[in-house]
């Protein structure tokens, strides 16, 4: 497919539309016209464009409904009210209550003890929920449809961290990572620290490198190698449920340490004694 600058006025350069219907050509041309104005940078479109689209619809369309509750107009639409006589008109205090965000004041920085407490709770909840969802994705009735994509790499590289099925991304990545901040209503600083740590943890454990001073990736690397060991991100749940017994008997477990010198884990624990 041609770049936007080349095809904004020339649909014929798009192979799949050369013999397309008039509607397809028309829609493609309108889409190109939009991208000529908005730009075609994927990051901007998927992040900022999507946010603008979703939130503008929420507040604008929602505002029309609420306007009817506040003003009682137009009156001919009142007969469509599902619960007549309720919120007619809506009390201003109730409207303020639902329209206000309950997020913590960004200027009121919580004390370090609160930040540390929230991070620890997030960590515990993440360890438990990620273990359960991850292990469920390895069930024989589910694995080949969802989680198999992630395990195409038996020797992972960093970007494999996000190489997952959309269902897995929601069930085993997003929900376990978000349940702590959502339940605790964490301050912005705490949330930034938490999600930043998660990104680094995921990249390190999938990197394929056991570097000095950084967390050991040996357990999760072993999981990609053997599939049925080391499901939990921190290893606590594996220890509780005995799903790391094979790993504990391997040389990978002996290498599973933080390195403080210049020697690699394989130099410290060779394949052959």
N, C-alpha and C positions, 0 to 999 in steps of 0.2 A: 504494500500500500504506500502511495506517495506521501511525502510530508505535507503538512497543512499549507505551507507557503506555495507548494507546487500544485495542490489539488483544490484549493478553495474555489476555483472557478472552472475546474475541469474534472467532471465525474468520470470520464472515460478512462482515466488512468487507474481507476480502482477495478481490478480484474473481475471481482465477483458482481460488479454492478454494470458491466458493459452491456449485458443483455438483460438487465433487471427491468422490473415493471416501472411504469411511470411513477407510482407511489413510492417505490424504493428510492428512485433517483431523486424525487422531490424531497423526501425525508433526509437523505444524505446531504443534499445541498443545504437544507436548513440547518442541519447539524454542523456543517462546515462554516456556515455564516455565524453561528453561535460561537464556535471555537475561534474564529477570526477576531472576535471581540474579547472573549474570556481568556483566550490562550489555550494551549494544548499540553501544558505541563501536567503530567499525571498526579504528582504530589499535590499541587494546588487544587486540582479538580476533585480528587478523592478525599482530601482532608477539608480544606476551606470551602470548596464548592459544595460538598455534601453537607457540611455543617450549616452553611448559609441556607441551603435549600430546605433542610429539615426544620430548622428552628424558625425560619421565616414563615413556613406553613403553619407550624404549631401556634405561634403567637397571632398571626393574622386571621387564620380561619377560626382558631379558638376564640379570638377577640370578637368575631361576629356572633358566635353563640352567646358569649357572655354579655354582649351588648343587648341582646334580646332579654336576658334575665335582669339587667340593670335598668333598662329603659322601658321594658314591656312593649317594645315596638319592633316590627309592625304587628299590630294586634291580631291580624288574620292568621298569623302563625301560632298564636297561643293555643289553638285547638290541637296542635300537634305535640303539645307538651306531654311527656310520658307520665309525669306525676303532677297533675293540675293543682295549683294552690301552693306548691312548694317552691321556694326561691322565687317568689313573684311579689316584689323584686327581691333579689338576693341581698342579704345584709352586707354592708360595706366591710364590716369586721371579718366576715367569712371570706369575702373576696380577697381581702388583704392577706389572710392566712394562707390561702392556696396559691397566691401569686408570688409570695415571698420565697426565695430560696433559703433553705435551712443550713447552708454551708457555713462553716466557721468564718469569722471575720479574718480576712487575710492579713490585716495589720496587727492583729493580736496574736503574736507568736507564742505558741505554748512553751512551757518550761521544758528543758532537756529531758527531765524525768518522764514527762507525758509523751514526748516523741519516742523515747526509747521503749516505754511501756507499749505504745501502740504498734511499734515495729515488731516487738516480740510477739504480740498477739496475732498480728498479720502473718508472721512466720509460722506460728503453730497451726493456724487455720489453713494456711497454704499447704503445709506439709501433709496434713490429714486429708484435705479435699483433693489435692493433686494425686496423692497415692491412690485414693479410691477410684477416681475417674480414669486415671492412667491404667490401672490394673483392669478396670472394666473394659477399656478399649482393646485389651489383649484377649478378651474372651473370643473363643473360636467362632462364634456366630456374628461377631462384630468386626474382628480384626481386619479381615481382607477388604472390607468395604470402607473403612475409615483410617485406621492407624497404620495400615501397611505402607501407605505413601511415605510416612515419616521414616519407616524402617527400610526404605530402599537403599539407604546408606548404612552399611554395616560398620564403616569407618567414617563417622560424621565429620563435617567441616562446619565452621561457625554459622554460615547462613542456613544450614539444615535446621537450625533452631526454629525457624518460622516456616519450614517446608512441611506443612501439615494440611490435612483435609479441613474444610471450613467448619464441619461439625466438631472436629477435635479442637480447633482454635477456640470455639465458644465454650465447649464442655470442659475441656481439660486444661486450657490455658487461661482464658479470660475470666471465667467464673472463680476458679480457685485463687487467682491473683487478686480479684476485685472484692471478694467476700469480706475480707478484713477491713479495708478502707471504707466499704459501704456500711458495715455494721457499726463501726466505730465513729463514722462521720469525721474522718481524719482531717487535720489541717492540711492546707496545700503543701506546705514544706514537708510534712510527713509523707504525703502521697508521692511527691517527687522523689524523695529519698527511697521509698519503697519500690516504686516502679523502675527507678534507675538501677537499683541493686538487682532486681529481677532480670533486667536486660543483660547486665554484666554476668550474672550467674548463668543464664541460659547460653550466652555466647561462649563463656569459658568451658562449660561442661560439654558443649558440642564442638569445640574448636579443634580437637585432635592434638592439642599441645598441652603438655604438663610442664608449665613454666615455673621458675623460681618465684616464691612469695605469693603466687596466686593459688586459689583453691584447686585441689586435685580434681581432675575430670575422670579419674580412673573408673569410678563406679558406674557413671552413666555411659562411658565409652564401652564398658563391659556389657551394659544393657543392650546397646546397639549390636554388639557382637553376638550375644547369646539369646536375646529376646525375652527370656523368661526369668530374669533376675534383676534386682535393683530398680524397682518401680518408683520409689519415693525420691524426691529431690535432695533431701538431706540425709536419708538413710535411717532415720529414727523409726519410721513405720515399717521399713523392711526388717529391721532388727526385732521389732515387736511381733511381726507375723512370720518371721523366718523365711522371707523371700529373698534373702541374700546369702543363703548357706553355701551355694556353689561359688559365689564370688569370694566369700571369706576363706575358702580353701584354695584359692588361686593365687598366682603370683601378682595378679592385678591388685589384690587386697594389700599385699606387702608394699606395693608401690603407692598405695593410696594415702599419701601424706603430703603435707606442705613442705616444699623444698626451700631450704635456706642457704644452700651452697650453690656451686656452679655445676655440680654433677647432676646428670639427668636421673630420673627414676629408674630407667633401664640400666644405667651404669651402676646404680646402687643395688638393684635387684635384677641381675642378668637373667635372660631366658634359661640359660644353662648354668647350673651351679659349678 
